[in-house]
Amino acid sequence: MLPTFSILRPTTLDDALARLAAGEARIHGGGTDLLGCLHDGVFATPTVVSLGQVPGLAGISATADGGLRIGAMTTISEIVESDDITDRYGALAQAAAVVASPQLRNQGTIAGNLCQKPRCWYYRGDFNCLRKGGEKCFAYEGENQYHCIFGGDLCYIVHPSDTAPALAALGAICRVSGPNSSRSVPVEALHVPPSEDPRRETVLEPDEIITEIVLPPPAAGTRSSYRKVRARASWDFALAGVALVLRFDGDVVADASVFLSGAAPIPWRATGVERAITGKGLDDATIAKAAEAAVAGAEPLANNGYKVPLFQGLITDQLEAIRPRG
Ligand SMILES: Cc1cc2nc3c(=O)[nH]c(=O)nc-3n(C[C@H](O)[C@H](O)[C@H](O)COP(=O)(O)OP(=O)(O)OC[C@H]3O[C@@H](n4cnc5c(N)ncnc54)[C@H](O)[C@@H]3O)c2cc1C
C-alpha cells in the first residue's frame, strides 16, 4: 500500500528548492520509480515535491555552441522521438528506446532515469541490506545472477539506467541547482561507487535538483551506439550493455569513450577497451583484443559468470557494427 505523504506542486524552481531545503522531502519527476519505492517500503518520506509544474524544466533545444540541452523533465519518449538526438547522439536515442515499456517511457523523465534507485531484489525486498542501513549485502552470498562483475565492494548492485552510460560516453553534463548555488556535474561523475558510500547512489544532496542535461556538439567523424542484452525483449533491465562513442579519423579510432551497463554499481568506464582501440583501425585482431580487455579484472559472483562471455560478445558485435565500411 502507498503510505501517506504530502505532495507539493511548486510553480517556480526557487519554490521547489525552498520546499526541499525545508526538511525531509523527495523529488518527484515522473514518479515511476519514486512511487514504486514508497509503495514497497524501500524508504519513506513525509513530503514529495513534484517538479511537474515548474516551468523551463522540459524540452530539448540547441545550445549556442552547437550542442544540445535536454530539460530534466523531458520524458524518455521525447528523447526517442527527437530527430536531432537520433541523428547526432545515436547512443542516447538507442539507449532511450530500450528503457522499460512505452508507458514508462511516456511518464519517466531523463533526470529520474539517471537518479533511479537500484533494482536489486534484496534492496527492493524485505531485507535490511547494507544500502538500506543494515549490516551486509545479501546478494554477495545469495541470489546474484543479475549483480555486478566490476566495482562490487560491500554492495553488488548494478546501476539500472540505460541512458546513464550513453550520456556518460557522450560527455554530457548535469546542471544542478541547490538552495544557494548551482553547479555542473558530469554524468560520468554523478554516481557514487559503494567503495565511497554504499548507501548513496548519486553525489546530489537531498535539496539539489537536476535542471538540465547538456550535451557537447559531437566532433566531426563521431559515431555512437548503445545496445543492451536483456532476459526478456521488453520491460527489462540490462544484463549487459555497451555505450560506444568513437571518433574516427578515416578508418582509425582517434578517440574512444566506452561505458558498460549491467556491469557495475555505476556506469562502468571500460578504459581497457578504449586503450585497445584508440589509434587503431577496427580489424578483427584489434576487436578481439578489445573484447578481452572489456572483461579483464572482472570478478563474477557465484551465479553471474555468464556475464563475462556476454560482454565479450557484445563488445565484439558492437565494434564490428560501428566500424567504417570501406
Ligand atoms: C517495470 C519497470 C521497468 C523498467 N525498465 C527500465 C529499463 O529497462 N531501463 C532503464 O533505464 N530504466 C528502467 N526503468 C526505470 C524507469 O526508466 C525509471 O523509473 C524512470 O526513468 C524514472 O523516471 P521518473 O521521472 O519517473 O523518476 P521518479 O520516479 O520521479 O524519480 C526517480 C528518482 O530520481 C529522483 N529525481 C527525479 N527527478 C529529479 C531531478 N530533476 N533532480 C534530482 N533528482 C531527481 C527522485 O527523487 C527519485 O529518487 C524501469 C522501471 C520500471 C517500473
PDBQT file of the ligand as one rigid body, heavy atoms in Angstrom, charges set to zero:
ROOT
HETATM    1  C1  LIG A 401       8.857  -2.124 -14.742  1.00  0.00    +0.000 C 
HETATM    2  C2  LIG A 401       9.974  -1.136 -14.955  1.00  0.00    +0.000 A 
HETATM    3  C3  LIG A 401      10.948  -1.406 -15.895  1.00  0.00    +0.000 A 
HETATM    4  C4  LIG A 401      11.980  -0.509 -16.108  1.00  0.00    +0.000 A 
HETATM    5  N1  LIG A 401      12.953  -0.797 -17.039  1.00  0.00    +0.000 NA
HETATM    6  C5  LIG A 401      13.973   0.080 -17.238  1.00  0.00    +0.000 A 
HETATM    7  C6  LIG A 401      14.983  -0.168 -18.175  1.00  0.00    +0.000 A 
HETATM    8  O1  LIG A 401      14.967  -1.181 -18.885  1.00  0.00    +0.000 OA
HETATM    9  N2  LIG A 401      15.974   0.734 -18.307  1.00  0.00    +0.000 N 
HETATM   10  C7  LIG A 401      16.043   1.884 -17.570  1.00  0.00    +0.000 A 
HETATM   11  O2  LIG A 401      16.958   2.687 -17.741  1.00  0.00    +0.000 OA
HETATM   12  N3  LIG A 401      15.083   2.144 -16.674  1.00  0.00    +0.000 NA
HETATM   13  C8  LIG A 401      14.064   1.284 -16.496  1.00  0.00    +0.000 A 
HETATM   14  N4  LIG A 401      13.086   1.560 -15.582  1.00  0.00    +0.000 N 
HETATM   15  C9  LIG A 401      13.208   2.736 -14.786  1.00  0.00    +0.000 C 
HETATM   16  C10 LIG A 401      12.452   3.865 -15.426  1.00  0.00    +0.000 C 
HETATM   17  O3  LIG A 401      13.058   4.228 -16.607  1.00  0.00    +0.000 OA
HETATM   18  C11 LIG A 401      12.527   4.935 -14.420  1.00  0.00    +0.000 C 
HETATM   19  O4  LIG A 401      11.545   4.580 -13.473  1.00  0.00    +0.000 OA
HETATM   20  C12 LIG A 401      12.254   6.308 -14.933  1.00  0.00    +0.000 C 
HETATM   21  O5  LIG A 401      13.111   6.698 -15.972  1.00  0.00    +0.000 OA
HETATM   22  C13 LIG A 401      12.433   7.266 -13.796  1.00  0.00    +0.000 C 
HETATM   23  O6  LIG A 401      11.934   8.476 -14.227  1.00  0.00    +0.000 OA
HETATM   24  P1  LIG A 401      10.868   9.255 -13.344  1.00  0.00    +0.000 P 
HETATM   25  O7  LIG A 401      10.823  10.631 -13.905  1.00  0.00    +0.000 OA
HETATM   26  O8  LIG A 401       9.581   8.526 -13.277  1.00  0.00    +0.000 OA
HETATM   27  O9  LIG A 401      11.600   9.247 -11.943  1.00  0.00    +0.000 OA
HETATM   28  P2  LIG A 401      10.998   9.441 -10.497  1.00  0.00    +0.000 P 
HETATM   29  O10 LIG A 401      10.351   8.191 -10.055  1.00  0.00    +0.000 OA
HETATM   30  O11 LIG A 401      10.188  10.684 -10.441  1.00  0.00    +0.000 OA
HETATM   31  O12 LIG A 401      12.350   9.684  -9.710  1.00  0.00    +0.000 OA
HETATM   32  C14 LIG A 401      13.355   8.683  -9.611  1.00  0.00    +0.000 C 
HETATM   33  C15 LIG A 401      14.419   9.205  -8.654  1.00  0.00    +0.000 C 
HETATM   34  O13 LIG A 401      15.056  10.350  -9.195  1.00  0.00    +0.000 OA
HETATM   35  C16 LIG A 401      14.915  11.489  -8.348  1.00  0.00    +0.000 C 
HETATM   36  N5  LIG A 401      14.715  12.622  -9.243  1.00  0.00    +0.000 N 
HETATM   37  C17 LIG A 401      13.739  12.749 -10.193  1.00  0.00    +0.000 A 
HETATM   38  N6  LIG A 401      13.903  13.900 -10.870  1.00  0.00    +0.000 NA
HETATM   39  C18 LIG A 401      14.987  14.512 -10.330  1.00  0.00    +0.000 A 
HETATM   40  C19 LIG A 401      15.664  15.746 -10.612  1.00  0.00    +0.000 A 
HETATM   41  N7  LIG A 401      15.268  16.582 -11.588  1.00  0.00    +0.000 N 
HETATM   42  N8  LIG A 401      16.749  16.075  -9.858  1.00  0.00    +0.000 NA
HETATM   43  C20 LIG A 401      17.194  15.236  -8.897  1.00  0.00    +0.000 A 
HETATM   44  N9  LIG A 401      16.592  14.060  -8.581  1.00  0.00    +0.000 NA
HETATM   45  C21 LIG A 401      15.511  13.695  -9.300  1.00  0.00    +0.000 A 
HETATM   46  C22 LIG A 401      13.705  11.161  -7.473  1.00  0.00    +0.000 C 
HETATM   47  O14 LIG A 401      13.737  11.823  -6.235  1.00  0.00    +0.000 OA
HETATM   48  C23 LIG A 401      13.834   9.660  -7.316  1.00  0.00    +0.000 C 
HETATM   49  O15 LIG A 401      14.743   9.321  -6.307  1.00  0.00    +0.000 OA
HETATM   50  C24 LIG A 401      12.032   0.684 -15.363  1.00  0.00    +0.000 A 
HETATM   51  C25 LIG A 401      11.048   0.965 -14.404  1.00  0.00    +0.000 A 
HETATM   52  C26 LIG A 401      10.028   0.071 -14.205  1.00  0.00    +0.000 A 
HETATM   53  C27 LIG A 401       8.993   0.415 -13.175  1.00  0.00    +0.000 C 
ENDROOT
TORSDOF 0
